[in-house]
């Protein structure tokens, strides 16, 4: 038995040794696996990096968009609070108690006739065109070069004599603002306007405001003007106003210039943008006035 036990012990020694080797190998592989895992964790694959970056960017973008929307909403809210709400259509009976003291300032053979929308309350009451303090008409008229100095609203009746310029409106009835007029009455005013131009025969007509030109276009073309068709400044030669073609009486009509509105209620353009558009008219007026003066001097001489 002792021999067997001894033999058994001898046979178990290699087994113990082998077991120890396997155990050591297992520890080594475990350490190697741990090393590999740490390497992988510390250096993520390109795919994982890309996903993480995209997620981070999306989160940043989302946050930025949220802030931007929040800011935009805040700005819009502020603008809405400051912006004046249009009054909407008002029938003539609303202002029937007002006496409209404004009259046209016109004369034959002027350089240019300015066509406004309609008289405001202050203009109708005082009888002088563009008389509201916030209206930019007289300032733009001067800055563009149409007048050599800044004129006052009270001088509107002297414009034909002083600067060869005339003033009229497409609608004669007064309102608080233009939104109280209907498209129908504006369109009806086009025929009256055409007759005035044909009678006075100016070289040019300046439309003071986009909505006025839209009415003229609707009447002349039988449809609304498209966005891509609208433009400020000089219009095509086919858009002349006041054309006369009756037997032996022929007149090609007045050239047409579309200027910006001068109303202080309109905030669609900055002052310098309006001035730039008006300058296109002013340069022409200055040139034609000089040419007329020289021609008159030659005739007199």
C-alpha positions as CSV (number, residue, x, y, z in Angstrom):
1,X,0.0,0.0,0.0
2,X,2.8,2.4,0.8
3,X,4.3,1.6,-2.6
4,X,1.0,2.3,-4.2
5,X,0.7,5.4,-2.3
6,X,4.1,6.4,-3.2
7,X,3.5,5.6,-6.8
8,X,0.3,7.5,-6.7
9,X,2.0,10.5,-5.2
10,X,4.6,10.3,-8.0
11,X,1.9,10.1,-10.6
12,X,0.2,13.1,-9.0
13,X,3.3,15.3,-9.1
14,X,3.2,15.8,-12.9
15,X,-0.5,16.4,-12.7
16,X,0.0,19.1,-10.1
17,X,2.7,20.6,-12.2
18,X,0.5,20.6,-15.3
19,X,-2.3,22.1,-13.3
20,X,0.0,24.9,-12.1
21,X,1.1,25.5,-15.7
22,X,-2.5,25.7,-16.9
23,X,-3.3,28.0,-14.0
24,X,-0.3,30.3,-14.9
25,X,-1.3,30.2,-18.6
26,X,-4.8,31.1,-17.6
27,X,-3.6,34.1,-15.6
28,X,-1.4,35.2,-18.5
29,X,-4.3,34.9,-21.0
30,X,-6.5,36.8,-18.6
31,X,-3.9,39.5,-18.2
32,X,-3.5,39.6,-22.0
33,X,-7.3,39.8,-22.5
34,X,-7.5,42.6,-20.0
35,X,-4.7,44.4,-21.9
36,X,-6.5,43.9,-25.2
37,X,-9.8,45.2,-23.7
38,X,-8.1,48.3,-22.3
39,X,-6.5,49.0,-25.6
40,X,-9.8,48.7,-27.4
41,X,-11.5,50.8,-24.9
42,X,-8.9,53.5,-25.0
43,X,-8.8,53.5,-28.8
44,X,-12.3,53.2,-30.2
45,X,-12.9,52.2,-33.8
46,X,-13.5,54.8,-36.5
47,X,-17.2,53.8,-36.6
48,X,-17.7,54.3,-32.9
49,X,-15.8,57.6,-33.0
50,X,-17.9,58.8,-36.0
51,X,-21.2,57.9,-34.3
52,X,-20.1,59.6,-31.1
53,X,-19.1,62.7,-33.0
54,X,-22.4,62.8,-35.0
55,X,-24.4,62.3,-31.8
56,X,-22.4,65.1,-30.1
57,X,-22.8,67.4,-33.1
58,X,-26.5,66.6,-33.3
59,X,-26.9,67.4,-29.7
60,X,-24.9,70.7,-30.1
61,X,-26.9,71.5,-33.2
62,X,-30.2,70.7,-31.5
63,X,-29.2,72.9,-28.6
64,X,-28.1,75.7,-31.0
65,X,-31.3,75.4,-32.9
66,X,-33.3,75.5,-29.8
67,X,-31.5,78.7,-28.7
68,X,-31.8,80.2,-32.1
69,X,-35.6,79.4,-32.3
70,X,-35.9,80.8,-28.8
71,X,-34.1,83.9,-29.9
72,X,-36.1,84.2,-33.1
73,X,-39.3,83.8,-31.3
74,X,-38.3,86.4,-28.8
75,X,-37.4,88.8,-31.6
76,X,-40.6,88.1,-33.5
77,X,-42.5,88.7,-30.3
78,X,-40.8,92.0,-29.7
79,X,-41.4,93.1,-33.3
80,X,-45.0,92.2,-33.1
81,X,-45.4,94.3,-30.0
82,X,-43.8,97.3,-31.7
83,X,-45.4,96.8,-35.1
84,X,-48.5,98.8,-35.8
85,X,-51.5,96.6,-36.7
86,X,-53.1,97.6,-40.0
87,X,-56.6,99.0,-39.5
88,X,-58.2,97.0,-42.3
89,X,-60.8,98.4,-44.8
90,X,-62.8,101.3,-43.7
91,X,-65.9,102.5,-45.7
92,X,-66.0,106.2,-46.8
93,X,-68.7,106.8,-44.2
94,X,-66.0,106.4,-41.4
95,X,-64.3,109.7,-42.5
96,X,-67.3,111.4,-44.0
97,X,-67.0,114.1,-41.3
98,X,-63.6,115.1,-42.5
99,X,-63.2,118.0,-45.0
100,X,-60.5,117.1,-47.5
101,X,-58.5,120.3,-48.2
102,X,-55.9,118.7,-50.3
103,X,-55.8,119.6,-54.0
104,X,-53.5,118.4,-56.8
105,X,-50.4,120.4,-57.6
106,X,-50.2,120.1,-61.4
107,X,-49.3,122.0,-64.5
108,X,-48.7,121.1,-68.2
109,X,-45.3,119.8,-69.4
110,X,-43.8,119.1,-66.0
111,X,-40.6,117.0,-65.6
112,X,-42.3,114.5,-63.3
113,X,-45.6,114.0,-61.5
114,X,-45.5,112.1,-58.2
115,X,-48.5,109.8,-57.6
116,X,-49.2,109.0,-53.9
117,X,-51.8,106.6,-52.5
118,X,-54.3,108.9,-50.7
119,X,-54.3,111.7,-48.2
120,X,-53.8,110.8,-44.5
121,X,-55.9,112.5,-41.8
122,X,-53.3,115.3,-41.2
123,X,-52.7,115.9,-44.9
124,X,-56.4,116.2,-45.6
125,X,-57.0,118.5,-42.6
126,X,-54.1,120.8,-43.4
127,X,-54.4,120.6,-47.2
128,X,-50.7,119.9,-47.7
129,X,-49.2,116.8,-49.2
130,X,-47.2,114.3,-47.2
131,X,-47.6,116.4,-44.1
132,X,-47.2,113.8,-41.4
133,X,-43.9,114.2,-39.4
134,X,-43.0,110.5,-40.0
135,X,-43.4,110.7,-43.7
136,X,-40.1,110.7,-45.6
137,X,-41.3,112.2,-48.9
138,X,-39.8,115.6,-48.6
139,X,-36.5,114.2,-47.3
140,X,-36.2,111.7,-50.1
141,X,-37.2,114.3,-52.7
142,X,-34.2,116.4,-51.5
143,X,-31.7,113.7,-50.9
144,X,-32.4,112.2,-54.4
145,X,-31.7,115.6,-56.0
146,X,-35.2,116.2,-57.2
147,X,-35.1,119.4,-55.1
148,X,-32.1,121.5,-54.4
149,X,-33.1,122.0,-50.8
150,X,-35.4,120.4,-48.2
151,X,-38.8,121.7,-48.8
152,X,-41.8,121.9,-46.4
153,X,-45.2,120.3,-46.9
154,X,-46.6,123.8,-47.0
155,X,-44.7,124.4,-50.3
156,X,-46.5,121.6,-52.2
157,X,-48.4,124.0,-54.3
158,X,-45.2,125.7,-55.5
159,X,-43.6,122.5,-56.7
160,X,-44.6,123.0,-60.4
161,X,-43.1,126.5,-60.5
162,X,-40.1,125.9,-58.3
163,X,-38.9,122.5,-59.6
164,X,-41.2,121.5,-62.5
165,X,-42.6,118.7,-60.3
166,X,-46.3,117.8,-59.7
167,X,-48.3,116.0,-57.0
168,X,-51.4,113.9,-57.1
169,X,-52.9,110.7,-55.7
170,X,-54.5,107.6,-57.0
171,X,-57.4,107.8,-54.5
172,X,-58.7,111.1,-53.3
173,X,-60.6,110.2,-50.1
174,X,-58.6,110.4,-46.8
175,X,-58.0,107.5,-44.4
176,X,-55.9,106.9,-41.4
177,X,-53.6,104.6,-43.4
178,X,-53.6,102.9,-46.8
179,X,-54.9,99.5,-45.5
180,X,-58.3,101.2,-45.1
181,X,-58.6,101.4,-48.9
182,X,-60.0,98.6,-51.0
183,X,-58.3,97.2,-54.1
184,X,-61.5,98.1,-56.1
185,X,-61.3,101.8,-55.4
186,X,-57.6,101.8,-56.0
187,X,-58.2,100.2,-59.4
188,X,-61.0,102.6,-60.2
189,X,-58.5,105.4,-59.6
190,X,-56.2,104.3,-62.4
191,X,-58.5,105.6,-65.2
192,X,-58.7,109.0,-63.5
193,X,-54.9,109.0,-63.1
194,X,-54.4,108.1,-66.8
195,X,-56.6,111.1,-67.7
196,X,-54.6,113.5,-65.6
197,X,-51.4,112.3,-67.1
198,X,-52.8,112.6,-70.7
199,X,-54.0,116.1,-70.0
200,X,-50.8,117.4,-68.3
201,X,-48.3,115.4,-70.4
202,X,-45.3,115.3,-68.1
203,X,-42.1,113.6,-69.2
204,X,-42.3,111.1,-66.4
205,X,-44.5,109.7,-63.6
206,X,-43.2,108.5,-60.3
207,X,-45.3,106.0,-58.4
208,X,-44.7,106.5,-54.7
209,X,-45.3,103.0,-53.4
210,X,-45.5,99.4,-54.5
211,X,-49.3,99.0,-53.9
212,X,-50.1,101.8,-56.3
213,X,-48.1,100.2,-59.1
214,X,-49.8,96.9,-58.4
215,X,-53.2,98.5,-59.0
216,X,-52.0,100.1,-62.2
217,X,-50.6,96.8,-63.4
218,X,-53.9,94.9,-62.6
219,X,-55.9,97.4,-64.7
220,X,-53.5,97.5,-67.6
221,X,-52.7,93.8,-67.7
222,X,-55.9,92.3,-66.3
223,X,-54.1,90.3,-63.7
224,X,-52.0,90.7,-60.6
225,X,-48.3,91.4,-61.0
226,X,-46.1,88.4,-60.2
227,X,-43.2,88.6,-57.8
228,X,-40.6,88.1,-60.6
229,X,-42.2,90.8,-62.7
230,X,-42.1,93.5,-60.0
231,X,-39.1,95.9,-59.9
232,X,-38.4,99.3,-58.5
233,X,-37.0,102.0,-60.8
234,X,-37.6,102.7,-64.4
235,X,-40.2,100.4,-66.1
236,X,-40.3,99.1,-69.6
237,X,-41.2,101.5,-72.3
238,X,-44.5,99.7,-72.9
239,X,-45.7,100.7,-69.4
240,X,-45.9,104.4,-70.2
241,X,-48.9,106.2,-68.8
242,X,-51.4,108.7,-70.3
243,X,-50.8,107.6,-73.9
244,X,-52.9,109.6,-76.4
245,X,-53.9,108.0,-79.7
246,X,-57.0,109.8,-81.0
247,X,-57.0,110.6,-84.7
248,X,-54.4,113.2,-85.4
249,X,-53.6,113.7,-81.7
250,X,-50.7,111.4,-80.7
251,X,-48.7,111.4,-77.6
252,X,-46.4,108.5,-76.5
253,X,-47.2,108.9,-72.8
254,X,-45.0,109.5,-69.8
255,X,-42.1,107.3,-68.7
256,X,-42.8,105.4,-65.5
257,X,-40.6,105.2,-62.4
258,X,-41.7,103.1,-59.4
259,X,-40.3,104.5,-56.1
260,X,-40.6,103.2,-52.6
261,X,-43.4,104.3,-50.3
262,X,-42.4,107.2,-48.1
263,X,-44.9,106.3,-45.3
264,X,-43.4,106.2,-41.8
265,X,-45.6,103.1,-41.1
266,X,-43.8,101.0,-43.7
267,X,-40.7,99.3,-42.3
268,X,-39.9,96.9,-45.1
269,X,-36.8,98.9,-46.2
270,X,-34.0,100.8,-44.4
271,X,-33.6,104.5,-45.2
272,X,-30.4,104.0,-47.2
273,X,-32.1,101.4,-49.4
274,X,-35.0,103.8,-50.1
275,X,-32.5,106.6,-50.9
276,X,-30.7,104.4,-53.3
277,X,-33.9,103.7,-55.3
278,X,-34.9,107.4,-55.3
279,X,-31.5,108.4,-56.4
280,X,-32.2,106.8,-59.8
281,X,-35.0,109.2,-60.3
282,X,-33.2,112.2,-58.9
283,X,-30.3,111.8,-61.2
284,X,-32.6,111.8,-64.2
285,X,-34.6,114.9,-62.9
286,X,-31.4,116.9,-62.4
287,X,-30.1,116.0,-65.9
288,X,-33.4,116.8,-67.6
289,X,-33.8,120.1,-65.7
290,X,-30.3,121.2,-66.8
291,X,-31.0,120.2,-70.4
292,X,-34.3,122.2,-70.3
293,X,-32.5,125.2,-68.9
294,X,-29.8,125.2,-71.5
295,X,-32.4,124.7,-74.3
296,X,-34.4,127.7,-72.9
297,X,-31.3,129.8,-72.8
298,X,-30.5,128.9,-76.4
299,X,-34.0,129.7,-77.5
300,X,-34.0,133.1,-75.7
301,X,-30.6,134.0,-77.0
